[in-house]
Amino acid sequence: MLLMGALFWACGEEGGPARSQSPMPEDALEDTRLAAPDFTLERWDGGSLSLSDYRGQVVLVNFWATWCGPCREEMPLFEALRQEYRGEGFEVLAISVDEAPAEAIPAYLETLERPLSYPLLIGTAEVAAEYGVRFQLPMTFLVDRQGRIAHTLVGAQQRETLEGLVRSLLEESE
């Protein structure tokens, strides 16, 4: 985990909009989306969960760290979207890449103005590598109902952009 912290040096950088990367134009995504790597990770508060537990839902998978300013900025957005769209099959899974997440996460949560209801998971270097998370946080993946990565987003997100992508995926037929 020590190595993971060193890899995310760009987290706090200002400037430049977040990027959305898709392998092909929007109308070609149906045939080209790659399967999201499945994982089973420990929750910071006990128990574990797997991405495959959410098959049939649109899942926002976010890699973050307690020391990452842009990560802190977008967490209320994720919470708001989860509250608004959970009934339509939307979930948020946040994967911490902190060096000592079991200690860092509880202290971090005490600093938030509002509690988070979505699962906070203890990441591993293997899961980060499977998703290609290397140099910048936050990094977010939108996984469609079939378990495929539909969008990769780097940097803090704006509500209009993220909500549009989520709504589009929710409207896709299963």
C-alpha positions as a printed NumPy array, in Angstrom:
array([[  0.   ,   0.   ,   0.   ],
       [  2.959,   2.33 ,   0.538],
       [  3.649,   2.251,  -3.153],
       [  0.035,   3.168,  -3.927],
       [  0.322,   6.43 ,  -2.003],
       [  3.45 ,   7.432,  -3.882],
       [  1.797,   6.795,  -7.224],
       [ -0.982,   9.317,  -6.732],
       [  1.159,  12.441,  -6.683],
       [ -1.123,  14.378,  -9.05 ],
       [ -4.226,  14.311,  -6.869],
       [ -4.094,  17.832,  -5.54 ],
       [ -3.17 ,  19.567,  -8.774],
       [ -5.395,  22.423,  -9.831],
       [ -6.35 ,  23.381, -13.347],
       [ -7.651,  21.533, -16.31 ],
       [-11.038,  19.926, -16.59 ],
       [-11.67 ,  16.311, -15.774],
       [-11.498,  13.994, -18.741],
       [-14.051,  11.46 , -19.808],
       [-12.574,   8.669, -21.826],
       [-14.575,   6.162, -23.809],
       [-13.046,   3.711, -26.262],
       [-15.422,   4.666, -29.085],
       [-18.101,   7.243, -29.914],
       [-21.231,   7.014, -27.746],
       [-23.269,   5.189, -30.404],
       [-20.625,   2.448, -30.704],
       [-20.237,   1.747, -26.982],
       [-22.727,  -1.097, -26.857],
       [-20.395,  -3.398, -28.76 ],
       [-17.029,  -2.228, -27.417],
       [-17.404,  -1.896, -23.658],
       [-15.023,  -4.082, -21.705],
       [-16.   ,  -6.024, -18.614],
       [-15.211,  -4.225, -15.38 ],
       [-12.725,  -6.263, -13.356],
       [-14.62 ,  -7.905, -10.504],
       [-13.313,  -7.475,  -7.   ],
       [-14.152,  -8.461,  -3.472],
       [-12.933,  -5.891,  -0.958],
       [-13.296,  -5.301,   2.756],
       [-15.526,  -2.477,   3.912],
       [-13.804,  -0.079,   6.296],
       [-16.587,  -0.707,   8.832],
       [-16.578,  -4.497,   8.554],
       [-17.7  ,  -7.136,   6.11 ],
       [-16.894,  -7.265,   2.437],
       [-18.609,  -6.847,  -0.888],
       [-18.022,  -7.639,  -4.535],
       [-18.699,  -5.601,  -7.628],
       [-20.573,  -8.604,  -9.033],
       [-23.102,  -8.219,  -6.182],
       [-24.392,  -5.179,  -8.098],
       [-24.892,  -6.787, -11.514],
       [-28.044,  -5.331, -13.042],
       [-27.342,  -1.896, -11.543],
       [-25.354,   1.075, -12.781],
       [-22.351,   1.376, -10.462],
       [-20.037,   4.311,  -9.951],
       [-16.67 ,   2.916,  -8.825],
       [-14.507,   5.697,  -7.407],
       [-10.848,   5.434,  -6.416],
       [-10.023,   8.069,  -3.79 ],
       [ -7.842,   8.9  ,  -0.791],
       [ -8.398,  10.861,   2.41 ],
       [ -5.547,  13.253,   1.522],
       [ -6.972,  14.082,  -1.921],
       [ -8.676,  17.491,  -2.076],
       [-10.62 ,  16.866,  -5.315],
       [-11.819,  13.543,  -3.852],
       [-13.304,  15.393,  -0.875],
       [-14.978,  17.895,  -3.216],
       [-16.857,  15.281,  -5.219],
       [-18.013,  12.999,  -2.38 ],
       [-21.136,  15.108,  -1.634],
       [-22.018,  14.877,  -5.339],
       [-21.77 ,  11.086,  -5.245],
       [-23.956,  11.032,  -2.134],
       [-26.584,  13.271,  -3.767],
       [-26.672,  11.167,  -6.942],
       [-26.919,   7.973,  -4.925],
       [-29.86 ,   9.357,  -2.957],
       [-31.589,  10.544,  -6.122],
       [-31.057,   7.491,  -8.343],
       [-30.681,   4.539,  -5.985],
       [-34.309,   3.54 ,  -6.527],
       [-33.604,   3.308, -10.267],
       [-30.692,   0.905,  -9.809],
       [-27.704,   3.166,  -9.137],
       [-24.975,   2.512,  -6.565],
       [-21.692,   4.129,  -5.535],
       [-18.661,   2.137,  -4.367],
       [-15.687,   4.177,  -3.145],
       [-12.316,   2.424,  -2.99 ],
       [ -9.729,   4.02 ,  -0.713],
       [ -6.111,   3.842,  -1.833],
       [ -4.772,   5.27 ,   1.428],
       [ -1.665,   3.638,   2.897],
       [ -3.505,   2.785,   6.138],
       [ -7.206,   3.095,   5.294],
       [ -8.452,   1.375,   8.461],
       [ -7.002,   4.267,  10.459],
       [ -7.397,   7.089,   7.928],
       [-11.052,   6.6  ,   6.987],
       [-12.682,   6.959,  10.452],
       [-10.737,  10.164,  11.16 ],
       [-11.601,  11.48 ,   7.692],
       [-15.32 ,  10.783,   8.119],
       [-15.364,  12.84 ,  11.31 ],
       [-14.292,  15.898,   9.288],
       [-17.193,  15.714,   6.817],
       [-20.151,  18.055,   7.135],
       [-22.58 ,  15.278,   6.239],
       [-22.286,  11.505,   6.553],
       [-21.832,   9.26 ,   3.533],
       [-24.239,   6.377,   3.057],
       [-22.407,   4.57 ,   0.278],
       [-19.86 ,   1.797,   0.919],
       [-16.245,   2.803,   1.534],
       [-13.897,  -0.034,   0.658],
       [-10.27 ,  -0.756,   1.477],
       [ -8.479,  -0.949,  -1.843],
       [ -5.554,  -3.103,  -2.838],
       [ -2.709,  -2.459,  -5.26 ],
       [ -4.007,  -5.357,  -7.363],
       [ -7.477,  -3.871,  -7.806],
       [ -6.043,  -0.426,  -8.579],
       [ -3.761,  -1.997, -11.202],
       [ -6.625,  -3.954, -12.778],
       [ -8.459,  -0.649, -13.296],
       [ -5.347,   1.151, -14.523],
       [ -5.349,   3.564, -11.577],
       [ -1.794,   4.816, -11.354],
       [ -1.052,   8.531, -11.296],
       [ -4.083,  10.659, -10.586],
       [ -6.968,  10.756,  -8.154],
       [ -9.84 ,  10.807,  -8.102],
       [-10.507,   8.27 , -10.809],
       [-14.055,   7.125, -11.463],
       [-15.527,   4.345, -13.57 ],
       [-19.169,   4.11 , -14.544],
       [-20.15 ,   0.477, -14.915],
       [-23.297,  -0.366, -16.871],
       [-25.978,  -2.87 , -15.861],
       [-24.143,  -5.659, -17.696],
       [-20.963,  -5.085, -15.681],
       [-19.037,  -3.266, -18.417],
       [-17.058,  -0.04 , -18.075],
       [-18.988,   2.614, -19.965],
       [-16.99 ,   5.69 , -18.903],
       [-13.664,   6.442, -17.274],
       [-13.443,   9.835, -15.588],
       [-10.256,  11.409, -14.265],
       [-10.349,  14.265, -11.761],
       [-13.192,  15.805,  -9.786],
       [-16.509,  15.755, -11.61 ],
       [-19.169,  18.383, -12.175],
       [-22.774,  17.471, -11.388],
       [-24.172,  18.195, -14.856],
       [-21.655,  15.979, -16.62 ],
       [-21.772,  13.093, -14.186],
       [-25.532,  13.147, -13.769],
       [-25.993,  13.103, -17.546],
       [-23.789,  10.032, -17.876],
       [-25.546,   8.259, -14.997],
       [-29.019,   9.028, -16.358],
       [-28.   ,   7.822, -19.807],
       [-26.794,   4.497, -18.404],
       [-29.902,   4.106, -16.258],
       [-32.084,   4.61 , -19.319],
       [-30.322,   1.886, -21.315],
       [-32.32 ,  -1.318, -21.506],
       [-31.085,  -4.242, -19.438]])
